[in-house]
Amino acid sequence: MSDQATSRARLPLAGALQRQLAVRFGGAAPGMEALAALTLLAIAVPEQLATSRLAGMPPITGLYAFVAGTVAFALLGSNPQLSVGADSTIAPLFAAALTTVAPQQSHHYVVLAGVLAVEVGVFVAVVGVLRLGWIAEFLSTPIITGFLAGVAVIIVVHQLPDVLGLASPGGSTVHRLGDVLSHLGHANGWTFGMAAGVFAIVELSERIDRRFPGALVGLVASTILVGAAGLASHGVAVLGSVAHGAPTFGLGDLSWTTVHQVLPVSVVVALVVISQTAATSRAFADEGGYQVDVGRDFVGVGAGSVLAGLSGSFAVNASPARTAAVATAGGRTPWTGLGAAAAVVVLVPAAGILKDVPIATLGAILVYVATRIFHVDDLRAVLHFDVFEFGLTVVTLLTVAFVGVEQGIAVAVVLALVERTRLSARPSVHEMGRIPGTTSWEPLREGRSSAVPVPGVVVLLFAQPLYYLNSEHFRTQVDEMVLQRRPPPQVVVLDTVGLHDVDFTGSRVVRGLLDELYHLHITVGIARAGDHLVENFRRSGLYDRIGADHFYESTDAAVTALAPR
């Protein structure tokens, strides 16, 4: 292809991108965007520092993650308010897995985190490009609730040594918790007091006004207090020397072994990122009254993770809390995030001033974050709705918290699929009645329905695909409701509005039922059959067996035509 032809081919793509960016960045009110950017900056800096610690990474990498995620999403995403960066939901997820391979903050650990970020980014972006967001539906709401609660437990247990001034023991959640409980008598009162004070500041600021940067106020105040009161001499630990400056791009000593080591946890993290991104983007779009393309949002977040991984940081995610802060502060375009990211870039060279930040402060911020993702009200709602689904939630919570994140997700998904299979294998066949004075039909429910049966006619509704797993249950119910009835009905009408598919086993069961019904001289009619079901019946010979003149557009039409006079 000639250079001229190549240029012409690129122009439509460039023009489309230019139009999209014009829509996303247009209509900004500079004053409101600047105020929202300052609000986001004040919330993001302490949160990203704390999250980098939760991820087992050097503090500065949290700021790298924020810049990478924000810039990539601003250019490629669709939601104008979504804030992307380091996230406390996924940080403990991959930290728990990577810690079994390398010590936290070691060179090998940083390389592993970078490779994982790139893998997560590629997975999420591919899901966006191929419109595969439905895979996140494997994680139902009860599972996500239990998963987040389990992550919250991990966060709190991992931060307890920091907020109590104890040595961090490492190991599993159970081992860490046991070690903390056995050493409570050695807790540092100054450290705990500072952590409690910062937690109180953040909690109070959230109650008063979410735009108030309580975390930043707590961080600055505690840092000043440590220096002014000489609390380091009282055993209050601080960050110490903080690496700063521009990131080094690349993945270091990359190998296929490294790629394979982090692949399983990358898939789990990607699923969580997909779920959280979709939920956050849609929620704020509904609240703000604008449209989003979730597929593009996946591409933007995925690109952010790739860029973060290549810049020596870790995987990023959409943040519900920061997005809420942007929306509340009046941010309406990506300029808000870009403004905050630009300010972070300016601050990065001066990150050395963070050396006196108390570790207990970051621990307190993370404990507060944990309280925000442990949704007690949602747990109560699941329990009230269904005990089995609450059991799924509890199993997920306990497995994630005390066994492992990957194992918790795997166990919960398997249990959820088993439950869905159980329900689909035991669907109900409903006997229908006509509502007097109308042509409408509804299930006959004693004391709860005004519908009445038509003499000599049994109308059945089976609102599920009929396949090998539920076909015998269907046969048993029809046998009880029709074949064992004395006297038997003269007409049976099957309303198939929800029975949109029949497999080979199901067709055999239907043929057997037809043989029994016809042997008893019972007329059979089919109502509201879709094109796909009719085609299935044709292929199996059931259409000819029933007769084309016994297929009807509505239940009432079938009963009117077939009911005994």
N, C-alpha and C positions, 0 to 999 in steps of 0.2 A: 504494500500500500504506500502511495506517495505521501510526502510530508504534508502536502496540501489536503489530501483526503483524510489523513489522520487528524489534522486540525479541525476539519469540518465535523468529523465524528465526535470529537471531544466537546465541541461547542454546545450541543444540546445538553450534555451532562453538566457542563460548567454553568450553563444558563439555568438549569433546574436547581442546582445547588445554590446559585446566587439568589434565586427567587425564594427558596426555602429559608435561607439565612435572613433575607430582607423581612420576611413575615415574622420570624422568631425574634429578631432584634429590633424591629420597628415598633413605634408607638411607646417607646420608653419615656418616662418622666424622670429626667436626670436627678432631680432632688430626691425623689422617693427611692430610686434605684441606688443612689449613693448611701442613703440612710440604711436601706436594707442590706447593702454590702457590708457596712460597718457592723451591723447587728450580727450578720452571718460570721464575719471575721472574729468577733468577740466570743461567739459560741464555739466556732470551729477550732481555734488554736488550742485551747486547753483540752478539748475533746479529742482532737487528733493526736496530741502528745500522749494522752492517757491510753488511747486505743493502740498506739504503736507499742506501748509497754505491754498491753494485754496480748498483742500479737507476738511478743517475744523479740521485737525488732528495736533497733536504735531509735531514740525519740524523734530525731529529725526526719525519719522516713515517713512518719505520719503526715508531716507537712508536705512531703513529696507526693504522697498518695492523694492528698486533697487537691493539689494543683493539677496533677495528671488527670484525675477523675473529672474535675470541674471543666478543664479546657476541652477534653475529648467529648464530653457530653454536650457542652455548649455548641460545638460544631456539628455533631452527628445526631444528637437526641432530638426529641420532639417536644417534651414537656418543658415549658419556659421557666418553671419554678423548681424543678427537681434538683436537689443538692446531692452530689456524688462525691464520695471520698472514703477514707478509712471508716470501718463500721464495726461496732462492738458485737454485732450478731455473729459475723463470720470470723472475726479475729480469734476467739478462743477455739473455734472449730478447727482451723488449720494449725493453730499453735499446738493443740493437744496432739495432733498427728505428727507434726514436724519435730516436736521435742523428743519423740522416741528415736529419731534418726540422728539429730545433732543438738548440741547445747544452744540454748537461746542466745541470740545476738552474736553467735560465732559466724565466721566467714561462710562456712558450709551452710549454716541455717539461713543466712541472708540469701544465698544462691538458691536454696530450695524454695524459699518464699517467693523469690522472683520468678522462678520457673512455674510455680503453682499459679501465680497471678496471671502469667501469660496463658497458661492452659485454661484457667477459668474464663479469661477474657475471650479466648477463641471459642470456647463452648457457648458462652452467652451470646456472642455476636452471630455465630452460625445459627443459633436458635432464632434470633431476630431476622436474619436474612431469609431463612427457609420457613418462617412463620410457624415455628414449632412450639410456641409458648404453652400449648396445651399440656406438654409433659410436666409442667409444674403442678398440674391438677392431681398428680399422684400424691401430693402432700395436701391432705384435706385440712380443713380449719382446725379440727381437734388435734391432728398430728402437729400442725404448725404451733398451736398453743402449747402443747406439751414440749415440743422442741425448744421453743423460746424460753419456757420456764426452766428446762434443763440447762440451757446455756446460762441463764441467770444464776442458777445454783453454782455452776462452774466459775463464773466471774466472781461471785462473792467469796467462795472458798479460796480461790487463787489470790484474792486481794486481802484476805484476813491477816496474813503475816505482815503485810505492808501497813495496814491501818492500826495494827497492834504493836508494831515495832519488834516483831519476831523475825528470826531467820526463816527464809523460805525453804521448805524441806524438799520440794520437787516431788515427783511421783504422781500416782493416781489421785483422783478427787478424795477417795476414802482415806488414803494414806495422809494426804495434806490435812484433811479435817481432823483426823485422829491426832496428828502431830500438834496442831494448833491447840486442841482441847487439852492435851497433856502438858502444854507449856504456858497456859493462860496465866499462871502465877508469875511469869517472867515478862509480862506485857509492859511496854513503856507508856506510862501515863501521859507524858508530854505528846508523844506520837498519836495516841488515841484521842486525846483532847483536840489536837489540831485537825485530825481527820473528822471528828464529830462536828467541829465548828464549820469546816468547809462543807460537809454534807448539809448542815442546817442552813447555810447561806444559799446553796443551790436549791434546796427544797423550798425555802421561803421565797426566793426570786421566782420560781416556777408558779407558786401560788398567787403571787402578786401580779406579775406580768411576764409572760414567756419571752418577751423581747429583752428583758433585763438580763445582762450577761453574768448571771450568778457564778458560773464556773470560772470565768475570767477574774471576777472580783475575788473569789476565794483563792485562786492561784496567786494573784498579785499580793493580796494581804498576807497569806501564809509565807510567801517568799520573803517579804519585807520583815515579818515577825521573826523568822529564823535568823536573819542577819542581825537585826537590831537587838534581839534578846540572847543571841548566842546559843540558840537551842541545839545546834549541832553538838555542842559539848555535853548536852543532856541526852544524847543518843538518838536525836531526830535525824534520820537518814535523808540525804538529798541526792539529786540526780548525779551531781559531780560533773566532770568534763563531758561536754556534749559536742559530738562531731557536727560541723556545720559547713556551709558552702554549697556549691552546685553539685548535683548528683553525678555519678559516673554511669554512663549509659552502657548497657550490655547485660549479659547473663553470666559473666565470669567463666569459670571452668565447667561449661555445660557438657553433659554426657547423656547417652540414652538411659543409663542407669538412673540418673537423677529424674529424667522425664517419667520413667516408669514408677519410680518411688512415690511420686506425688499424684499420680493419675487418679487413683481411687478417691482420695479426699478432694481432688479438684472437681470431680463429678458431683459430689455431695454439695460442695460450696457453690458450684454453678447453679444447682437446683434451688438452693436457698436464695441466691442472688436473683434468679429469675422470678421466684415467688414474691420476694419483697419488692423488687422493682415494679412488677406489674401492679401489685396491690397499692403501693404508694403513688405511682403515677396516676392510676385510675381514680383513686380517692380524692386527690387534690384537683384533678381535672373536673370531676363532678362538683366539687365544692366551689371551684373557681368559674365554672360554666364555660369551659373551653374543651376542644377536642384534642386527643393525643393519638399518636400511632405507637402502640406499645412495642411493636417490632423494631421500630427505629430507636426506641428507648433502650432496648436490649443491645442494639448495635453500639449506641453511645456509651453505655455502661461497660460493655465488653471491651471497647477500644480503650476506655479509661484504665481497665485492669491491665491490658497489654502494655500501655504506656507506663503505668506505675511499675510493673514488673521489670521493664527494660531500664527504668531509672533507679533501680536498686530498692524499690519499695515493695508493697504487697497488694493483694487483691482489694478492689474497692466495691462499693455497693451503694444503692440508693438509701438515703437516710430519711426516715419519716420525721424525726425530731427536727433536723436542720431544715427540711422542706417546709415544715410547719412554721419555723421561725422566719423563713423568707416570705411566706404568704402573709403572715401576721404583720410583718414589718412593711408590707406594701410592695415587695419585689414582684415584678410582672414579666420580666424578660431575663435572658441569660446574662445580661450585663451585671446583674447582682452577683452571681457566682464568679464571673470573670473579674469583677472589681475586688472581691475578697481574695481571689487567687493571686491577683497582681500584688496586693498588699502582703500576702504571705511570701511571695518571691522576694520582695524588698526586705522582709524580716529574716529570711533564711540566713543571710551572711552574719546576722547578729545573734544567731541562736545560742552562742556561747553564754549569753546572759542567763540562760535557763539553768545553769549549773547549781544554783541555790534553791531550785524548786523542790519542796519536800516530796518524797516519794509517797508519803501518806496522803498528800493532797490529790495526787493522781488516783490513788487507790479509792479515796472517798468519792471522787467523780465517777469512777467506774462502778462502785457499789450503787450509787444513785441511778446510773444507767440500768443496772440490773433490776432495780425495783420498777423501772418503767417498762421492762419487757416481760416481767412476771405478771401476767394478766389474771389476777384473782377473779375478777368479774366474769371473764371468759370461761375460766375453769368451773365456776358455779353454773354458768349457763349451759355448758356441755353436760354437767351432771344432771341438771334439771331436765334436759332434753332426752338423754339416753344413757343409761348406765353402762352399756357395752362401749359406746364411743368414749365415755369418760374413762373407762378402763384402758382404752387405746392411748388416751392422753397421759394417764399416769404411767403406763408402761414406757411410753416415749420419754417422758420426763426422767424417770428413774434410770433408764438405760443410757440416755444421753449424759446425764449427770455423773453416774457412777460406773459405767462400763466404757462408753465411748460414743462419740457423736455419730460416726458412720454406722456403728452397730445399732444405735438407737433409731436412726432413720430407717435402716433396713428392716428391723423388727417391726416397727410401726407400719411401714408400707405393706409388708407381708400380712400382718394382722388385718389391716384395712381391706386388702384385696380378698382375704378369706371371708370377712364379714360381708362385703359386697356380693361375693359369690354365694354365700349362704342365703342372703335376701333374694337374689335373683333366682335361686334354685327353688325357693318356696313362695312364689307370688300367689296372690289370691285371685280366685275366679269369683266375680260378683254377679249375683242375680239382679236383674234390672226390672224396674217397674215404670209405668207411664204416669206422669204427673197429670191429674185429672184436668180436662179442659184444654190440654196442650198436646203438642206432638213431641214434647221433650221427655227424655228418660233419664232416670238416675238410680243408683243402687238402692235396693230395699234395705232399710235399716229400721229395725223395730223401735218406735218411739221417736225417731229422728228424721223420718222421711214421710212426705205426703204421697209418694208414689204408690201405685197399686199394680199388682200383676194382672195380666190379661188371661182369662180362663183358657186352659188348654195350651198355653204358650209359655215356654221358659226362654227368657232372653239372658244370655251370659256375656259378660264383658271380661276379657282377658287382655290386660293392657301391657303385655310384655312380649318381646320376641320369643318364639317357641323353639327351643333347641334342646340338645341332648341332656343338659343338666336339669331342666325343669319340665320336660315333656311327660315323664311318669307322674309327677306331682299334679300336672294339669289333668291327666287321664283320671287319676284318683278322685280329684275334686268333681269332675264332670260326672263320673260314675255315681258319687254320693248325691249330687244335686239333680241328676236326671234319671239315670238308669235304675236307681233304687227307689225312686219315687213311685208311690202307689195312690191312685192309678198313674201310669206314666203319662207325660204330656203328649199331645198330638203334634206339636211343632216345637223345634228348638232353633232359635236364632242366635248366631254368634256375632257379636259386635266386635269387629277386628280393628277399630281405629288405632289402638296401640300395638296391635300384633302385626308389626310391619315386616317381619321376617320369620321364615321357618327353615330349619336345616333338615337334612335327610332323616335324622332320627325323629324330629318333630313331625315330618310328613307321614312317616310310618305310623306314628301314634294317632294322628288325625284319621288316617285310612282305617285303622282298627276301630276307632270310635264310630266312624260312619257305618261300618259293617254292622256294629251292634245296634245303632239307632235305626238303620233301615230294616234290620231283622225284626225290630219291634214296631215297624210301620210308622216310624216317627219321621216327619218331614223336616228337612234341614235347610236353613237359609243363612246366607252370609251378608252382613251389613258393613258398609263403610270400608271395604277392602281397598288398600292402596295399590298402585300399579306394580310395585315390587312384589307384594304378596300375591297378586294375581298371576304374575309371571312365575313365581315359585310354584303355585298351584298347577299352572299349565305344565311345567317341566315334570312334576311328580305325578301327573294324571289326575290330581284331585279336582281340577277345574271341570273336567268332563264328567267325573264321578258325581259331583254335586249338581252340575248343570248350569249353563250360562244364565238361564232364566231365574236362577235362585240366588243371584248376586244383586244386591240392592244398594242404592245410594245412601239410604238412611235406615236407622233401626225402625222408625215408625212405618216407613214404606214397606219394609220386610214383613212386619207384623200385620199390617193392613192387608197385604196380599196373601199371606199364608194362614192367618188365624182361621180356625174353624167357624163356619157360619152358624 
